[in-house]
Each structure stands twice: as structure tokens, then as C-alpha cells.
Amino acid sequence: MAIGRIVGSWGIRGHVKVVPLTDFPERFLPDRDVYLDGRPTRVMDRKERRAQVILKLLGIDTPEAASRLRGQLLTIPEDQLEPLEEDRFYRFQLMDSRVVDHDGGELGAVADILDTGETQVLVVRGDDRETLIPLVEGFVTSVDVEAKTVQVDSRALAGGNG
């Protein structure tokens, strides 16, 4: 599971700038293991900088080495995921889920999830269209992670009252 995206280098000692993709910032604490291109590495140091985290990763010691990592994802194995409260889920668990309306009609599948600040928005791709659905109560009526199904109220999407 991706927990951060490397967006560039920082400084002269091989630090990398990372945009977090996790709600658990403790994943980036020093002495924690993360994976880079499927191989484990260790977080040696961490600094906060606006919406980014500056990390020193074991074995990345020059700005050139850090620059080569731009665009790569920091990941962790799924068995290291933090348990979530009931009715909460990880973004990756929704990807490719079938999206159906309240009558069982198929709208498509979750192709992406956009962060718009306060609300996340499901990007649902069907045969002939793309639909944006706010991931909030009233639009999304249920999520079944095991069955990979998201049910939505198409009446709310249309702006109607029923």
C-alpha cells in the first residue's frame, strides 16, 4: 500500500521530499521501515515542511541519488496496515469497486479518488461516461469492501427528490 510519493530531493545529504498518502503520519518516524520499489529501507530522519515530509532514507546519501527517486512511491505491506474503525476503509480498497445505484443499476467502477480538501470524490468510469460522486453520506449509501461494491443514491446525484 502506498503511503507517500517522492516529489523531489531536498538539501545536500540525500533527503527526499514526500507527499504523504496516509492518514498515519507516524509511518514516517525515524527507525520505521518503508519500502521503495519493493525493497525495504529505513527512515533515518524526518522533518515537517508544509504539506510535505522531508525524509532521510538509509543508503540515499547524495542529492543526485535522491533526485533519481522522484515519482516513486513509498509503500508498506498490507499486513502492516493500521486497523480502522467500523465503516472506515482504505482508498485502495475502493479502487475497481463496482458502483451501483439504489435500484441495482451499474454505473461503472471506481477508477480514482480525488481529494478536494474537505471531501473525497469518487471518479466512476462506465462504458460511455465518467461520473464524479462525492464520498459523503447522502450520495454514497453503503460500501461493501469485501464484495467490492459501492452503492449510491442516483436520485441525489441527479439532484432530485425521488
C-alpha positions as CSV (number, residue, x, y, z in Angstrom):
1,M,0.0,0.0,0.0
2,A,1.4,3.4,-1.0
3,I,2.0,5.7,2.0
4,G,3.9,8.5,0.2
5,R,5.0,9.8,-3.2
6,I,8.6,11.2,-3.6
7,V,8.3,14.5,-5.3
8,G,12.0,15.6,-5.3
9,S,15.2,16.0,-3.4
10,W,16.0,18.4,-0.5
11,G,19.3,19.6,0.7
12,I,22.8,18.2,0.1
13,R,22.7,15.0,2.1
14,G,20.2,13.0,0.0
15,H,16.9,13.9,1.8
16,V,13.7,13.4,-0.3
17,K,10.5,15.5,-0.3
18,V,7.5,13.2,0.2
19,V,3.8,14.0,-0.2
20,P,2.0,11.7,2.4
21,L,-0.7,9.4,1.1
22,T,-1.6,8.1,4.5
23,D,-3.7,9.4,7.5
24,F,-1.0,7.9,9.8
25,P,2.0,10.3,9.8
26,E,3.8,8.1,12.3
27,R,4.6,5.8,9.4
28,F,7.4,8.3,8.6
29,L,9.0,8.3,12.0
30,P,12.8,7.6,12.3
31,D,13.7,3.9,12.6
32,R,10.5,2.8,10.8
33,D,10.8,0.6,7.7
34,V,9.2,1.6,4.4
35,Y,9.5,0.0,1.0
36,L,11.0,1.6,-2.1
37,D,10.5,-0.2,-5.3
38,G,9.6,-3.4,-3.3
39,R,12.8,-3.3,-1.2
40,P,12.8,-2.3,2.4
41,T,14.6,0.8,3.6
42,R,14.7,2.6,6.9
43,V,13.7,6.2,7.7
44,M,16.7,7.7,9.3
45,D,15.4,11.3,9.9
46,R,12.2,13.2,9.4
47,K,11.4,16.9,9.1
48,E,8.0,18.6,8.5
49,R,7.6,21.1,5.7
50,R,4.2,22.4,4.8
51,A,2.1,19.6,3.2
52,Q,5.3,17.5,2.7
53,V,7.6,15.4,4.9
54,I,11.3,15.6,4.4
55,L,12.9,12.1,4.9
56,K,16.4,10.8,5.0
57,L,16.3,7.2,3.8
58,L,19.0,4.7,4.6
59,G,21.5,4.5,1.7
60,I,20.4,7.6,-0.1
61,D,23.2,10.0,0.6
62,T,23.5,12.5,-2.3
63,P,21.2,14.9,-4.0
64,E,21.7,13.0,-7.2
65,A,20.6,9.7,-5.7
66,A,17.5,11.5,-4.1
67,S,16.6,13.1,-7.4
68,R,16.5,9.7,-9.2
69,L,13.7,8.7,-6.8
70,R,11.4,11.4,-7.9
71,G,7.9,10.0,-8.7
72,Q,8.5,6.7,-6.8
73,L,6.1,5.5,-4.1
74,L,6.9,4.6,-0.6
75,T,4.9,1.6,0.4
76,I,4.2,-0.8,3.2
77,P,2.9,-4.4,3.1
78,E,-0.8,-4.8,3.6
79,D,-0.2,-6.8,6.7
80,Q,1.2,-3.6,8.3
81,L,-2.0,-1.6,7.8
82,E,-3.4,0.1,10.9
83,P,-6.8,-1.3,11.9
84,L,-9.6,1.1,11.1
85,E,-12.9,1.9,12.9
86,E,-16.1,0.2,11.6
87,D,-17.4,1.8,8.4
88,R,-13.9,3.2,7.5
89,F,-11.7,1.9,4.7
90,Y,-8.5,2.5,2.9
91,R,-8.6,4.2,-0.5
92,F,-7.0,1.2,-2.3
93,Q,-9.9,-1.0,-1.0
94,L,-12.4,1.1,-3.1
95,M,-10.4,1.0,-6.3
96,D,-12.1,-1.0,-9.1
97,S,-15.2,-1.5,-6.9
98,R,-18.5,-1.8,-8.8
99,V,-20.7,1.3,-8.3
100,V,-24.4,0.6,-8.4
101,D,-27.4,2.9,-7.9
102,H,-30.2,2.3,-5.4
103,D,-32.1,0.2,-8.0
104,G,-29.1,-2.0,-8.7
105,G,-28.2,-0.4,-12.0
106,E,-24.5,-0.5,-12.7
107,L,-22.8,3.0,-13.1
108,G,-19.3,1.7,-13.6
109,A,-16.2,1.1,-11.4
110,V,-14.1,3.4,-9.1
111,A,-11.2,4.5,-11.3
112,D,-9.8,7.1,-8.9
113,I,-10.4,9.0,-5.7
114,L,-9.8,12.8,-5.8
115,D,-9.1,14.9,-2.7
116,T,-10.8,18.2,-2.9
117,G,-10.0,19.5,0.5
118,E,-13.0,18.7,2.7
119,T,-14.5,15.9,0.6
120,Q,-13.1,13.0,-1.4
121,V,-14.7,12.4,-4.7
122,L,-15.1,9.0,-6.5
123,V,-14.2,9.0,-10.2
124,V,-16.5,6.4,-11.6
125,R,-15.9,5.2,-15.2
126,G,-18.7,3.4,-17.0
127,D,-19.0,2.2,-20.6
128,D,-19.7,5.6,-22.1
129,R,-19.1,8.2,-19.3
130,E,-17.3,9.3,-16.2
131,T,-19.2,10.3,-13.1
132,L,-17.9,12.2,-10.1
133,I,-19.6,11.2,-6.9
134,P,-18.8,12.9,-3.5
135,L,-17.8,10.3,-1.0
136,V,-20.3,11.5,1.6
137,E,-23.5,10.3,3.2
138,G,-26.5,11.1,1.1
139,F,-24.6,10.3,-2.1
140,V,-22.9,7.1,-1.1
141,T,-25.4,4.9,0.8
142,S,-23.2,1.9,1.5
143,V,-19.7,0.4,1.0
144,D,-19.0,-3.3,1.0
145,V,-15.3,-3.7,0.9
146,E,-15.4,-7.5,0.8
147,A,-17.8,-7.6,-2.2
148,K,-16.0,-4.5,-3.8
149,T,-19.4,-2.7,-4.2
150,V,-20.3,0.9,-3.6
151,Q,-24.0,1.7,-3.6
152,V,-25.0,5.3,-4.4
153,D,-28.3,7.2,-4.4
154,S,-28.7,8.2,-8.1
155,R,-31.6,10.4,-7.1
156,A,-29.2,12.5,-5.0
157,L,-26.7,12.5,-8.0
158,A,-29.5,13.8,-10.3
159,G,-30.4,16.4,-7.7
160,G,-34.0,15.1,-7.5
161,N,-36.1,14.3,-4.5
162,G,-37.1,10.9,-5.6
